[in-house]
Each structure stands twice: as C-alpha cells, then as structure tokens.
Amino acid sequence: MTFKFKRKRILLSEKSKNSKAIGYARATNNEYEYLEEQIKILKEEGCSLVFSEFISLDEEIKPQLNKAIDSLSKGDEIIITQLDRAFKNKKECLITINKLINKDIQLRTLTGFFAVNESSNANSSIFKILYELENLEEKSLGERKKEQLLRRKLSGNNLGGRPKISPLKESLVIRLRNEGYSYRSIRSQTGIALSTIRRVILEGELT
C-alpha cells in the first residue's frame, strides 16, 4: 500500500531556487499513525513531494524510495526523518549515498549527522572514502575466502557443497517421482533431504 502527497502551494523559500526537496516516508504494516506523522513532518520541512509506503525494512526493493530518487535532479535534495526509514544496513546506505553524490543530489535527515547541511562538500568527501573502504572490506573478504578454499583443497580437506547420494538412490528417487509420488512421500520412503530430491529430479529432467 502506497501514498503520495503533493503540495499545491509552493513555499516562498522554494520560489527563489530551481532545486527541489523530495521526501520519503516508510512504515511497516498497520503503523498508520507513524507514517502520517512522518509525512506531516516532511511537509512542514518544505518537501514539494512526499513518497511513502508500507513495506518491511528488509525488502530488497522499495518501489516508492526508488521513485523518489528517480524524480531527483542535480542540486535537488531527498529528505527522510531518519536513516532507518530508507536503509536496512550500512552497505545499502553507503551505496545509495554514493549514487546520490555522483548525481550532485543531497541526502538530509531531520536528526543526526545528516541534519547538518552546511558542509555538503566535506560530507561528500567523507562518504566517498567510506564507500571505498566498504568496497575494500568486501573485496578483502572475498580474497580471504578464496585463499581458505585453496588451502583446504591443497590439504585434501572436504570443501563442502551439496550432499552426494549413490547412483542407486538417485535412480530410486527418479523412479518414485515418475510413479507419481510427491517430494515429501519420496523423502519419507528414502530418508533423503527434500533439497537433494529436488536437485536429483531437476538434473534428471535436464539429461
């Protein structure tokens, strides 16, 4: 469920500049009052347009947030009441901030560090550095994982992965499936995990 508010009258402070302020508000299901409170605050802050939605913070895609960002141009500003309205973790936040910086768009919250608007150039430099450090950390982690796998391979240790079953059991799974048995029925008859049963049947269909 989504809502979008558009103010009919433009504030005097906005008439003197070409840039615009766009707001974004988010709440989980049934938090109607909380969402309305955010919208009210953002309107009072001078947002000409407020995008809002009921959606979990853990959702990978927030449609109204994406629309809010897409509606912004160079020199514009997106305002949220606090960071957790838009971002579920540090990485997601830094990626979005970097995207906005590259488009010369300002992110502002109504509390905390991002509420300070005077040093936008300094803020941009700080977050470019943080973004690069986040990338460094991710790449370093990936390299360490590769090194660990290589060491385990050279030492002959099991690298893990999908559980193996005998060809006889694979044939049994395929036969039972061809006879019309459900995955759960096959599991109860063979004791093989559902994920392995699905894999065996899928691989059998592809061959």
N, C-alpha and C positions, 0 to 999 in steps of 0.2 A: 504494500500500500504506500503510495507516494503523494506528496503535496507540493505545490509550487506557489509561492506568493510573489506577486509583482506589484510594487507600489506605484500608484497612479501619479502622485506628485513627487517631483524631484527636489531634494534638499538644496538650499541656497549654496551650501558648500560644494555641491557637486556641479552646479552650473558653471563654475569658474574653471573647471578642468575637463579634459576629454576622457580621462581614465574613469573606470567604474569599480565599485565594490560589490562583489557577489558573496552571498552567504551560503553555508551548508550546515544543515542540522540532521542529526541521526538519533534514533532511539530504538530499543528493541520492542517487540510486540507488547501492546497494552500500556506502554508508557506514554499515553496521550498527553498528559499534563506536562511531562518533561519535554516532549517535542514542541509543544505550543510555547513553553517558556523560552526555549532556545530561539524559536522563530521570532518571538516578541523582542528579545534582546538584540538579535541581529538586525531587525528592522530599525530599532532605536539607534543602533550603531551607524546606520546610514546605508545599509545594503539596498541597492536598487532591485535586486532579485535574490530570492532565497530558495534554494533547492533543499528538499527534505525527504526523508524516507524512514519507514520502519524496517530495519534489517539488522541482523546479527553482526557484531564487530568482526567475527571470524570469517564472514563471507569474503571470498577472494575478489568478487566483482561487486561494487556498489554503484548501480546504474546512475543514481542521481548525483553522486560525487563526480563521476566521470562526465556527466552533462555539465556540471558546474565548471569543471576545469576546462572543458572544450569550449565553453562560452566566453572564456577569458582571452584578452589580447594583451599585447605588450603594454606595460605600465599599469595594468589592472591589479586588483587585489582580491584574494579569496579570504574570507573571514570565517572562523569556527570558534565556538565558545571555549573549547579545549582540545588538545591533540587526540584524545581517545575517542572523539566523535568521528574521526576520519581514518585513524591508523591503528592497526592491531599490534604493531611492534616497531622497533627501531628501524629495521631494514626497510619496511614498507614506507615509513615516514621519510627516511633519507632519500629513497629512490624518487618519491614524489616531489620532495623539495628540490632535488637536483633538476628534475624535469621543469619545474616552475622557474628556477633560477635561469636556466638556459633560454627560457621564453621571456625573461625580464618581467616575471609576474611575482608579486609579493604574497607570502602567506602570513596571516596575522591571527593570533588567538587573543581572547579577551583576558586571559590570565597567563602568568608565567613569562618566560624569556621572550616568546614571540609577540608579546603585547607591546614590547619596546619597538618603536617604529623609526627612531631617528637614525640608526646606524645600519641601514639596509645593506650598504656596500660591504661593511665589515661582516655582517651576518652571512652574506653570500660567500665570502671567502672562507669563513669558518665551516659552512656546511659543504662546500666543495671538498675541503680537507677531510671532513668526517665521511663523506661519500666515498672518497678514495680509500680511506682506512677500512671502511666496511668491505669494499671490494678486495682489498689486500687480505683481510682476515678470511674471507670466503675462499679465495684462491689458495691461500696457505693451507687451509683445512683440506681442500681437495688434493693438494700435493702430498700432504701427510698421509691421507688415506691410500693414495696410490703406492707410496713407499711401504706402508704396512702390508698391503696386499702382495707386493713384490717380495718382501722378506718372508712372508708366510708361504708363498709359492716356492721360493728357493729352498726353504727348510722342509718342504713336503707336508706342511700342515693343511688340513681341510679348509678350503676357502668359504665354505658355507654354500648358500644358494638353495635352489629348490630340492626338496627331498626326492630321492630316487626310489623307484619300486622295480621289482623284477618284471621281465617281459611277460611272464605267465600272469601276473596280477594285472598288467596293462591289458592283456587280451581278455581277462575276465571282466574288467570294467567296461570295455567296449562291447562285449557280448551282452552283458546285463542291460546296458543302455539301449542296444539295438532291440532287445526284447521288450523295451518299454518301461523299464524300472526308472524311478526318479533318482536324482542325485542322492537324496537322503536315504533312500532304500538301499542304494549301492553302498553307501557308507556303512549302514548297519550290517550289511552282509559281508563286507570285506574288511572293515576297520580302517579303511584308507580315508585320509582327510579330504574334506569337500574341495579345497583348493587344488589338491593333487588330482582328484577325479575330474574336475573341470579342465585342468591342463591336459590330461591324457585324452579326454574326449575331443577337445579342440584340436590337438595335434593329430588325432586320428582322422578328423574331418578334413584336415589340410593335406593329408598324404594320399 
